[in-house]
Amino acid sequence: MAQFIKSLLGSLGAGLLLLGGPIIVGTLALLQSVPWYLMALAILAAPGIVLWSFLQVKNWGGLRHQTVEQSGEIIRKWLDHTKLSVANSPTPEAYYRYTVSLGPRSVSVYRRKSDPEMVMFGINLHVPKVDYATLDSMTDKRDSMLIKDLRLELARLGIQYSGLSHPLRSISFVDDIIFDHNLTRSSFLEKIELMIRAQVILGEIIDREAKLAGVSLTMSSS
């Protein structure tokens, strides 16, 4: 009911502004002795300017003032309208958390309780324990080159990371976006695309360096 009354009052206010805008503009134009053709243009333009301003204000409050539950529903709706596989993966540290998958690659999308303004995108890659010995058999020079290349690529993509050190066992990298009126479905999905592309590129680097070292090595996401 409160939401209905708020919407009704907003609509009534917009209607009054649309009706009163041309009158106010016309009165001011008369007082300033503005030529009739400029006055006519101003009166015709007034409703459009008022309506545009009203829509901008309404839009500004749209996403930013959604409750956490509503924001989770919006994000889930965006995800469900893609070809990605989506699953709920709740965690105590987040209001909501979804695991988004494209084939063997997955991205966690969540909103942390410690930083509710941001929507986070996270990936954790790890070396299977059965491959520890294979990884350790690489020379220090080849291992250092692998870590350096991975760091450079993540820096190029502008993605924060942790875990890239010797001996390489896992890589965690994250990105974020503010949940406000500027957030669109397209900009949201672009972040997921970036994270998946990062996994593909890192996988190619790892595969290349492993082949040069004469070993077979893979990393799995979790």
N, C-alpha and C positions, 0 to 999 in steps of 0.2 A: 504493500500500500504506500509506504513512504517513497519508494522508487517511482511509483506511478504519479504521486503528487509532485515530486521533484521534476519529472519529465513534463507533466502538464504545465507547471509554472514556467519551465524553460521555454516551452512552445508558445505560451501566451506572451512571454517577454519578447520572444523573437517576432511574433506577430505585431506587437505594439511598436517595436523598433522599425519594422518594415513599413508600417503605416505612417509613423511619425517622422521617419528619416527624411522623406522628400519634403514634408511640410517645414521641418526645421531648416533644411538646406535652402528651400525657396525663400523663407523669411530672411535668412542671413544674406542671401543674394540681393534681395530687394533693398535691405538696409545699406548694403555696400554699393548700390547702383551698378550692379554687374550687367553687362549686355544680355539681352533676352536669350540669344542662342547659347551663351555659356550657362545661363541659368537653367535652360531646358536640358542641356547635357548633364549638369550636376544633379537635377531632379531625377533624371532617368538612371543615372549611375548610383544614386544613393541606396536604393533597395538591394542592389547587387553587392555593394560594399558591406552593408549591414549583415546580409545573409552570409557572405564569405567570412566575416569576422566571427559570427555566431558559430559557424561550423568549425572554425579553427579552434575556438575555445572549447567546444564540445569534444573535438578530437583530442585536444591536449589532455583532457581529463580522462579520456577513454581507457587506455591500457594502464596508465600509471596508477589510477585509483581502483583498479581491480583488486579483489581480495586474493590472497595466495591461492586459495582453492580455485577461484575463477581463472587465475593465470595458468594454473596447471591444466585446467580443462581446455583453455585456448590453445596451449602448446600441443596437447594431446590431439586436438582436432586438426591442427596443422600437420602433425605427423601422420595421422591416419589417412590423410588425403595424398599420401605419397606411395611409392612402391617399396618403401622401407619396411622392414619388420620391426614392430614396436612391442615392448613388454614392460610392465611395471616392475621396478626393482627398488622397493622402498629401503631406506636407510635412516637411522635415528638422527643423523646430522643434517638431513635435508627435508624440506616440506614435501617434496615429491622428487622422484628420480625415475627416468625412463632409460631403458637400454635400446638403442636404435641400431639395427644391423643391416648391412648390405653384404650378403654372402658371408664370408668368414670374418669380415671386419665389423667392429661395433664401436659405438660412441655412447657415453653416458651423458644424458641431459638432465640437469638437476638445478634446484634452487636452494642454496644453503641457508640454514637458519642464522648463521653468523653473518651473512651478507645477503639479505633478501632482495636487495635492489638488482642483483645480477643473476642472469641465467648462465650457468656454467656448462662447458662441454669438455668432457675428460676422456682420456684413453690411457690404458695401462697395458704395455706390451712386455712380455717376459720370455726369457729363454727357458724352454723345457729342461728339467733337471737332467734328462738323458743326454742333452747336448752340452752340458757343462764341460765335459772332458774335451769335446770337439772344439769348443770355443777357446779353452785354455791351451790347446795345441797350436793355436795361431801365434806367430812370432810377435814380440812386443811392438815391432815396427808396424806390422799389418794391423794389429789390434788398435794401436794408437791412431792409425789412419782411418780405421772404421769409425771410431768414436768422434774423431775430428770432423769427418764428412757428415755424420748424423747431426752433430751440433750446428754445423754451418747451414744445413738444409732447414733445420727447425728455426734458426735465426732468420733465414731468408723468408720463411713463411710467417714470421712474427708470432711464433707459438712458444709459450713458456714450457720449460721441461725440467725434469729432475731424474736422477738415477743414471745419467750418462757418465759413468766412471769405470775404471778398471778394478776388478774384473766385471765385464758387462753381464748383468743378470736381468735387468729390467729397465724400461723407459716409461716414464709417466709424463704426459704433456696435456696442457689445458688451455682453453681459450674462454672468453666470456663476452657477454653483451648485456647492455642495460635494458631492463624491462620497463620501457616508457613509451610515450606516444610516437617516438620515431621508429620503434620496432615494427617491422612488417613480416609477413610470412616469407617473403623472398629473402630478406636480410637474415632471418633466422635459419632458413634452409641453406643459405650460402655458408654459414658457419659449420654446419654439419658436413657439407660438401668439402670444405677446407680440411676438416679433421680426417675424413676418409681419404682424401687425396694425399695427406701427409703420411698416412699408413702405407699407401701404395708406394710412394716415393722412398720411404725408409726401408720398406721391404726390398725394393730394387737395389738400394745401396748395400744392404746386408747380403743379399744374394750375390751381388757382383764381387764384393770383397771376399766372401767365403769361397767363391770359385777361384779367385786369384790365389787364395791360400791352399787350394786343393782340398777343401772340406765342404760338407753340406750343412747348412745352418738355417733354421727358421725361428721366427718369433711369433708367439700367439697373443691375441688380445683377450683381455678379461675385464 
